[in-house]
């Protein structure tokens, strides 16, 4: 499918609560911190916890690449308040990445800062890029790690990054719940009509889900061998999904709970089909008919 015939087929087919929250929008931007943002007295959460996630926002998009195919772009923006000294662990961030053969997921546009309120003024300490490390777990998994600087009781920590991936099976999952309460958790995924994913949800916390269909432009380059390449641009339908959860409590370990991770509210995705114009549907996961053979 990753060839000029496919690209031409596509081209022909395309021609034929409290903290600045609203019901469906969060008014928050990286680096825009005011003294009033440190005050969470009007927000509802368990005050016995050591940290609270003010906002956790993610988005995944499909983009054409220079290999005649599609890539995934996942952007994450998180803001946390450290309530006491036991919450400084929330400033330790790990970004898991996948590697296979000569291809690997990459982190780009990483920015992170700690904000402290000193004499009524916001003091920002930026993350030194030299403090970002990469650990290799095995031949297929690496982790980018960093710890935000100057963290203490009362700090706000914030980070944003993008993961670029050529592995379409690795559409990023999203966890709405974790070790700390979350005031606002939001995940958006825009899926072009060429790909069908199965949604796998877990947990009992209610999620608000909405979707809409848009008409989007896609561009890609077909390498075309050693001497020539071709540029393609086309339009296609895409469905944009949005999930929102607000005032999510921390999930605490209880008796007889073996693995707390198995109980958090989250959503995952499995690539099930390719659906390209003028081509038969290709099952990725398999179907009941094939399983019954």
TAQUIQUI-V417014 format. One record per helix or strand of 3 or more residues. SS is the DSSP state (~ for helix, > for strand). FROM is the first residue (numbers start at 1). LEN is the number of residues. If there is no record, write none. Layout:
BEGIN
SS/FROM/LEN
SS/FROM/LEN
END
This chain:
BEGIN
~/4/12
~/35/4
>/51/14
>/70/13
~/85/7
>/92/9
>/106/13
>/121/6
~/129/3
>/133/6
>/141/7
>/156/10
~/168/3
>/181/12
>/195/8
>/208/15
>/230/19
~/260/3
>/266/9
~/288/5
END
